[in-house]
Amino acid sequence: MVEILSSWGWDVSFPTAVFIFCSLYVFTVVTIIWVIGLFQKNHSMMDGYYGWGYASVGWIAYLAAQPTSAIAALLLIMSSLHGARLGYYLSRRWVGYRAIGTGDARYAGFYKQLQPGYWWKSFLLVMHPQTIVIMVISLPTIYGITTDPDQSKTMPILGFVGMAIFGIGLYYEWLADGQLQAFKADKINKGRFDSEGRWIISGTPADVGTNAGTGKRYLETGVWALTRHPNYFGNTTVWWGLWLTCYAYHPDLWWTVAGPAFNTLMLTKILGTAFQDKFMGDRPEYKELMSKRGGFFPRFW
């Protein structure tokens, strides 16, 4: 890849040049997904790509810069573990939606809300804001991989702390997604809302507050008993751990803290928890759940 990029005039020894190339790559992929979504009248395929976007920019940065440092390899492994896990989970979920002839209900809502002119509004308001999100959050990954460190520097204590935080976040989001997947796969919890907003299972209103054989609408056990959005909490913890590991080796890259800070803002105030709570907040059972569970940080009390 170094030879190819160099022949195109890209100076791969310059981290910002690699960042710009990664940005163009993500922009191109998201644009292709946008075109496909126009034919499907639903852009939920973007959700399936989202995690892979984080992993792929790390791969491209590593192949382009060809670093020899241990920290570059470590950051590549960390970003790959998170991105590939999230990508596999979300793409598998998207395939499940397509198998039943639908897409993610949130994206279906965009198709209705942004009429008329959905074709260009989806490009500017739905798809490419996510290009910006992927690239900003990936700042510590790309710059940490492409910036040459002091080769004589041993692993700082702060680096071990960052790795530990990353590991906790990765395990937490993996556990949260796994428990949710198992919950949705349990036939006793499958149903629909009726015209009065009741959760119906096999033609009978379910007792949404119990697990006593009737099923329920929302998962309230495991890590989901501690917060309404444990997967978002785990995701946020992952990126703070990755940034801290990067910063431990590259104090001059402190400004890449914009990545995890932006991710935290997105998952708490703009999208993530805020969007999900607004999307489901008019359901009586979910309002009750909101009164009992924290929205982001786990409540162990």
N, C-alpha and C positions, 0 to 999 in steps of 0.2 A: 504493500500500500504506500510505503514511503516513496518509492520510485514513481508511482502513478501520480500522487499528489504533487510531487516535486515537478513532474513534467507539465502539470497544469499551473505551475507558478505558486504553489502553496509552500510556505516556509514552515515545515512541521516542527522546527526547533522553537518556534514561537507559540506558546500555549494559546494565545488568543486566536491565532490562525486556525488551530485545531478546533477551538470552541466554535468559531464561525462555520467551519466545515460541518461539524456535528449539527449545528442549528439548521443548515441547509438540508442536511439529510433528513432530520425530523420533519421539517417543513414539507419536503417532497413526499414522505410517507403519509403524513396526515392529509395532504392534498389528494393523494390517490384514494385514501379511505373516504374522504369527502365526496369524491366523484361516485364511488361505489354506493355510498349512502343515499345519494340523490335518486338512484334507481330503486333502492330498497325503501325509500321514504322513511328511513330511520337510520340515524348515525351511531347506533349503539356499538358498532364494530370498533369504534374508537376506544371504548372501554376495554375491549379485548387486547388492544395494542398497548394500552397505557403503561403497564408494568414493563413490557419488553422495551419500551422507549428508554427507560432508565438504564436497563442492562446494555442495550445496544450502543448508546453513546459512550459508555465506558469501554466497550470492546473496540470501537472505532478509535477512541483516543489512545488506547494502548497500542493498537496496530500502527497507528500513524506516528506516534512518538517513539515507539520501541524502547521504552525505558528499561534500565537494568537494576533499579533500586528495589529494595524489599517493600518500601511503603507503596510504590506504584502497584506492585503485584497484590499487596494486601487490600488496597482500595478497589482494585479490579474485582477481587474475590468478593468483597463485601457488597459492592454494588450489583454484582451478578447474582449473588444469593437472594438479595431483596428483590431485584427487578425480575428475575426469572421466576421466582416463587409467585410474586404478585401477577406477573404476566400469565403464567399457567392457570392460576385460579380464575382470573377475570376472563381469559379467553375461553376457558372451559364453561364458565357461566354464560358467556355470550352464545356459544354453540348450543347450550341447553335452551336458551330463549329462541333461537332460530329453529330448533327442532320442533317447537310447538307453534311455530308460525308467527311469533311476536319478537319484539326486541325489548330492551330495557324500557320500562314504563316512563322513566324520566326523559329519555330521548324521544319517545313517542309524544310526550307532552310538548317538547320543543317544536315538533313538526306542526302541532296545532297552534301554539302560541305565536309563532313567528310567521304566520300567514297574514297577508300575501308577501311574496318575495322571499320565501324560505330559502331558495337556492343560494342567494348571496348573503342573507342574514346568518345562515348556518355556517358559512365560510368564515365570517368575521366574528360571530358571537358564540358559536358552539365549538367549532373545531380548532381554529388556530390560537385562541386563548390557551388551549391546552399545550400547544407547541411552546408557548412562552413559559407555561408552568413547568414543563419537563426540563427545559433548558436552565431556568433559574435555579430550580431545586438541584440540578446536576452540577452546579458550580464547583462544589468541593471535590466531586468525583473527577471531572475533566481536568481542572487545574491541579489537583493533587497528583494525578497520574502523569501529567505532562511537564510538571515543574521538577527540575533536578534537585534532589536534596543533598545535604552533606552526607556523603557515603560513609564517613567515619562515625556518624552519629548512631548511637545505640537506641533501642526502643525506649522512649521516655515513659515515665510512670503515667503521664496523662494519656499516652497512647493506649496503654492497657485499660485505663478507665473508659476510654472511648469504645474500645472493642467490647468491653463488658456491657456497656449501655446498648450498643448495637445488638449484641446477642440477646439481651433481655427483650428489646423491641421486636426482633425477628421472631423469637419464640412466642411472644405475646400475640402478634398479628397472625402468625400461623395457627396458634391455638384458637383464636377468635374465629377465623375463617373456617377452620375445621369443624368447630362446634356448630356454627351456623349452617354449614353444608349438611351435616348429619341431621340437624333439626328439620331442614327443608326436605330432606330425603325421607323422613319418617311420614308415612302415609296418614297417620293419625292427625298430623298437624296441617295437612293440606285442605284447603277449602276456598271460600270466596266470601265477599261481602254481599249482603242482600240490600234491598232498597232502603232499609232502615238503619244500615250501618252495622248490622250484627254479623259476626263471623260464623258462616254456615259450613258445617262438615256433614256430608252425607244427608243433606236435607234438614239437619237439626242444628239449632243455635248452640254453639260450643261455650263452655265455661272457660273464658279466656284467662281466668286467674289461677287455674290449676292444671296439673298434669294427669288428673285422675281419669284416664281412659277416654276423655272427650276431646283431647287435643287442645291447642291454644294458638293464638295468632303470633305472639312474640316470644322470643327466647329469653328466659329469665334465670337460667342456671349457668354454672361454670363462670367464666370471666364476664359473661353477659349479665351476671347478677351484680357486678361491681360498677358497671357503666353501660350506657346505652350504645356506646360506640367504641368498644375495646379495640377493634381493628384499626380505627383511626389513631387511637392512642399509641398502639404498637408501631404504626407507620411513622408517626412523628418521632418516637423514641429512636427508631432506626436511623433517621437522618441526622439527629443530634449526635448520636454515637459516631456515625461516619465522619461528620464534620470535625468532631473533637479529635478523632484519630488523625485526620488530615492536618489539623492545626498543630498537634503535638510535634509533627515533623517539619511543618512549614508555618512557623509563626507569622511570616510575612503574608500568608494567605488568609489572615484573620477575616478579611472582608467577605470571604466566601460564606460567612455566617448568614449572609442574605438568603442562601439556599434553604437551610432548615427553618429559619425565621419565617420566610415566605410560605413554606409548607405548613408550618404551624398555623399561620394566619388563614391560609386557604381551608384547612381542615377544621377550624374552629369558628371562624367568623363569616367566611364568604361562601364556601361550598361545604363539603363534608358534613359535619354535625349540624350546622345551621340549615343547610339545604334539606337534609333528610328530615329534620324536625319540622321544617315548614311544610315539606311534602306530605308528611303523615300526621301532622299536628292537629288536624281537624277530626281525627278518629278518637272517640271517647276512650277506648282502651289504651291508646297510645298516650293520651293526656294523663291518664292515671299512671302509666309507666314513667312519664317524665317527672311526675311528682315524687317518685320513689327512687329513681336512679340518677346518678350523675350523668352529665352530658358528655364529658370527655375524660377527666381524671378518674381513675378507679376509687370508689369509696369502700374502704375496708372496714368502716364502722357501721 
